[in-house]
Amino acid sequence: MEQEPLPNQAGYGISGKRPKGQEPLSVVHASYADFSEAIQCTGAAMSTAGSIRTSAYIRHLCSLGVPDATVIPEIVEALRQLVAADSGIFYWAGEDFDISAVYAQKEEVYKTYPAYCELRANGQINQVPGDFTDWMRRRRCFANSARVDRDFVNSAFYFEIVRPSRCRHVVVSLIEDGIRGWGALILTRELGRSPFSETELAAIESFKAHIMHALRHPQHAVSEYLDDADAAVILADWYGRMLHCSPSAIRLMRFAQNSTLDGDASPQRLPEMLMPLLGRLQRLSKGEPTAEARIETINQWGRFTWRGYPLDASAGITASPGFILHVQHQQPRLLTSARGAHELGLSAQQQVVSVRWASGETQRDIARELGVKESTVVDHVRRVYERLDVRDCAALATRLTQAGASSLSL
């Protein structure tokens, strides 16, 4: 078992803009070389066939054109599985090169963010791992903690940020357009795991251009959302004060308010966006006519459906202790379908064709997008129908969303 090192006694944008000259990436026609490194290095994590499908799935995700904040969590998870990491993080950079938002699979990352900001302000990370703005300006790069392990484990960054997040080894992939960085993908392994190899880092780096495409390519307006696995319950009183808010509820509240840089601040009151719902619940408890105690909020992280239920509507506001608020997160249907196509084991082209076909695109449009003959698309559709035992587009859409819905979450 690896021993944690002792200290040396001596010593996260989301903009949707597309860079000039950047052309769309082909989701299917990437060569085998684009992900051969990934296949070579992931034998312990998954089979060669699994590596090929996951690599194709990552490229597919990056081509969907949905808001980048909704697709980045799934990209991070797919890459985590590909190289057998323990957790993943993504930091977005704004126009000023500084962190504009963060997504992390571990809650500890959000909790340590204020400490990270303090280290930056004091200049304690200028050497290891380097300041985020320097990464984005391409002045310096921190790629693999294994390269500078002695300095890394004796740094303030390690003891105040990495170790409290239960991590030991780190790799960083700068997502950039050739001029500047627009984000940083970080994968970690815990104490007791082996460091990331250079081959594994190369596997992650092979997807940089695709992830850049997902960040900066113009995105389609989302017209349809589906429930994912993220839901939570909040208990509040009639003054809007939160009496109980679970960690999952705090997490969803963070994304709903787009406040991913607020650290470990637990909300004490309902946010302003939920005041209309509180008013409806108050009128409902008084027996007054009102609209349904339900509202929807939408931002780059997806759609959030909020429903309120008085604890004892018959008792009125003065006697009732308050109400329960249920929040359900929803992802774009296109993303759910893409996840389903991957889970069902479809080939690279079958994944793309089935998702596009199920979303209503014509065979001609799909053929143009993939650079193949229309008859090729027809053949793929026929093979997918046979494999999934469906007879029409509606049945295919249902099968894809059913397969993908249960496993999607922030």
N, C-alpha and C positions, 0 to 999 in steps of 0.2 A: 504494500500500500504506500502510495506517495505521501511523504511528510510535508506539511505546509512549511514554507521557509520562514526562518526567524528574521526579524528586522536587522538591517545593517547598523550596528551600534555607532559606526563612524558617520554615518551619514543620512436635435434632433431636430423651398418647400412645395408646399402644396400649392402649386400655381397653375399647372395645366398648360403653360406656355410651351411653344415648340421652338427650339433654336433654329436660326436661319440655316438652311442647307441640310437639315437633318431629314433624311428620307425614311419612310416607313420600313420596318424590319419584316422580313418574311417569317411567319411563324412556323412554316413547315419546311421550307427549302434550305434551312441551315444544314451544313454538311455534318457528317459524322464527327469530324474533327472539332466541331463546336462544343461537343460534350464528351469526347473520348476520355479526357482527363477525369471527368466525373465518374465515368464507368470504371476506370482503372482503380480509383481510390476508395470506392464505397463498397467493397466486397463484404465488409463486416456489417454494413448498415442494411444493404439490400442486394438482391441478385442483379446480374447484369441486365436482364430484361426489365427489372424494376427500375434500375438506373436510367435506362433508355426512356421508359415511359414517364418517369418523373422529370427528366430533362425536357422532354417534349411538352409536358404539362406546364413547366415554368415558362417556356417560350410562349405557350398558348395564353397563359395568364397575362403576360406582358403585352399581348396584342389585342386584348379585349376592348380597350378604349373606355373602360369604366373609371370613375374617379380613383386616383392613385391611392388615396387613404383607405379605400375599401379593398383594394387588391393586394397592397403591400403585406398585410398580415398573412395572407395565404402564400405569397411568394417566400416570405421569411420561414414559414413552417415547412414548405417543400424543400428549401435549401437546408434547413436544419436536419430533416430526415436524410437528405442526400449524402451529407458528410458526417452523420451521426453526432451532431452537436447536441448540447443539452438545452440551450435556449438561444433566442435571437432578439435583436434590437434593430430598429431603423430610425435614424435621425434625418429629418428633412432640413435643408438649408434654404434660407430666404435670399432675397436680392442682396442683402447686406452681408452675406456669407455666414451669418450666425445661425444657430439652431432656431427653427421656427415651429417644429412639432416633433414628437417622439412617439413611437409605438414600441412597446416592450412586452415580451411574453411573461417576464417576471415582475411582480409588483414591487420588488425591492429596487428596481431601476428608477421608478418614479419617486420612491421614498428618499433615495440618495441624490436625486437631482439637485436640490439646494446645496448639498455639500460639494457636488461637482462644480456648481457655479462659483462657490467660494474659493475652491482651488484654482479655478481659472482667474478669478479676480486677483488672487495673490501671486499669480505666476508660477504656481507649483506643478503645473503640468506642461510647461513649455518644452521640456526635454522628453519626458516619457509620460503619456504617449504623444504629446504635442497638442497644441490648441486646435479646437475644431475649425476655427476660421482659417488657420494656416493649412489645414487639410483641404478646405474648400478652395482656397487660393492656390493650391498645389505647390505650396512652398516647402512642405515636408509631408511625409507619409508614414503612418504606423500601420504595418500590414499584419505582422504575426508576432505575438508576444514571445514565441519560442526563439526568435532571432536575438532578442535582448533580455533574456529571462532574468539575469541577475539584476539588472537595473530595474526591470519591471516589478519584480517582487519586493524590491526595497523602496519603491516609490510611494509617495503619498497617495497617488491615484489608486494603487493596488489596495492599500490598507483602508482607505476611506470610501472607495467606490466599488472596487472589484470584489474584495473579500466579503463585505456586507451583503452583496448580491449572490453570495454562495458560488462564485466563479473562481477559476484558477487560470485557464488558458483562453486567449482571445485572438480572433482574426478579424481584420477590418478590410472591407472592399469599398473603395471610394467610387461613388457613382457620379461620373463626370462626362462632359460633352466634348472634351479635348481642349477646352478653354478654362473651365472652372468646374468645381464640384457642386452637385445639387443634393447630395445626400450621402449617408454612410451606412452600409449594412454591416452589422457586427454579429458574429456568432461566438458562443462561449462553451467551454466545458468546465465541469466542476472538479474539485480536488479529488485525486485518485484516478482521473482519466489521463490519457496520454495527450501531449500537445498536438496541435494541428500540424500536419506535415505540409511541406511546400506543394506537394501534389494536390492535397485537399484544397489549399488556398488557390491553386491554379484552376481547380474545378469551379470554385465559387466565382473567380474572376471571369470565367468564360461566359457568364451571364450578364456582365456589366452593361453591355450595349443594349440588351433586351430590357433590363430594369430601367435604364435611362430612357428608353422609348416609352415605358409605362408611366414614368414621371412627367415627361415633357411633351408628349404627343397630344394633340387636341383630343379631348374626351367627349364622348357622346352623352347627351342628356339621358338620365335613367328614368324610364317610364313605369317600370314594374319592379317591386321589391317582394322578397319572401322572408319569412321568419327564419332565423338561424338558431343556434343553440344558446345564445346569450339572452337571459332574462333575469330579472331580480325584483325584489319587493322592498318598499320603503314604508316605514311607519312615521306619520307626522301628525301634529295637532292642528287645531283650527286656526292657529296663528301662523302656520307655515313653518314651524320649527320641527326639525327632524328628530324624532325620538329614537329611531333605530334605522341604521343604514348599513347593510352588510358590505363586505369588501367587493363583491360582484356589483352591487348597486353603486358604490363609489366609483368603480371602474367605468360603468356605463354612463354615469353622470359626467365623469371627466370627458368622455368622448362626445357626449351629447352637447356639452358646452364648449367643445374644442379647447379644453384647458389642460392639455397634456403636459404643460411645463409648470404646473402649480405645485409640484412636489407632493408631499404627504398631507396636504391640507384637506381635512375631512369637512365637508359642508355642514353647516349648522342650521341653515334654512333652505327652503326650496328656492331654486333660482327663479329669476324674473320670468323666464319663458314658461314656467308652470303656474304663474299666478291666475291666468284665465281658468285653468282647471280647478284651482282652489276655490275660485268664485262660484263655479258651477256646483261644486260639492256643497258649499255653504248654502246655496239656494235649495239644493236637493234636500238637505237635512231640515230646512225650514218648511218643506212641503210646497215650495214655489215652483212654477213651471220653469224649466231650463233645458238647455241642450244636453246631449249625452255627456257624461263625465269622461271624456276621451279627447285627446289631442295628439297630433303628429308633429314631430320636428324633424327636419332634414338638413344635413350638412354633408361635408365631404367624407365623413365616416359612415354614412348610411342613413337609414330612416329609423326613428325611435317612436314607438307607439306607447303612449302613457294612458292608463286607465285608473280611475279612482273609485274606491268602494268605502262608504262610511262604515265604521265599526258597528254602530247601532243607529241606523237612520231614524228609527221611531223615537229615540230619546231626545233628538234635537241637539243643537250645538252645545248648549250649556251642560247637558248631562253626558254626551258622548265624548270619549277620550280623544277622538280624532278619526283618522281614516288611513286606509292602506292604499298605497300607490304601486301599481304593477307596471314595469317598463319592459318592453320587448324590442330587441334590436333586430333590424332587417337588412339584408344584403341585396344588391342588385340581382335580379333573376338570372341574368347572363352569367354572373360569377357562380351562382349555385349550379347552373347547368354545366359549366366547365368542370367544376369539382365532381359532379356526377359522372361525366364522361370519363374522367380520369379514374374514379373509383370503380367503374364498370370494366376497366381494363382495355379500353379501345386504343387502337394504334394512333400515332401522331396525327395523320391526316383524318382518320375517322373522328377523333376528338373535335377537330376544327369544323369539319363538315357537319357533324351531327348537331353541334351547338348553334352554328349559323343557320342551319336548316330549321331547327326547332324554334329559333327566334324569329322566323318569318322571312329570311333572306331567300332570294330566288336562286335556282341552280346556276343561272348565268352569272349573277353577282358573285357567288361563291367561287366559281371557276375563274373569274377575272381576278379575284383576290388571291387565289392560290397559284395562279399562273398555269392552270391545267385545262384540259378540254372539258366541256360540259358533260360529255359522256363519262368521264372519269368521276365527276361528282355524282352522277346518277348511279354509277357502280358502287361507290362508297355508301351512298344512302341505302341501296339494296342490301349490301352486306351488313350494315348496322341494323337494319330492320330484322334480318334473319338472326343475327347474333343476340339481339335483345328481345326477340319474339314480339315485335310490335308491327302494326299494320299501316299506321298513318302518322303524320307529323304531330298531331295532338297527343297521341299515345307516346311518341318518342319524347316530347317535351315533358310529359308527366313522369316518365321513367327517369329522365335525367335529373329533374328537380328532386324527386324522391330520393335518389341515390346520393345527391349532394347536400341536401338541406341539413341533415342531422349532424354533419361534421364541421360545418362552417361556424366560426365565432371570432369575435375580437380577442 
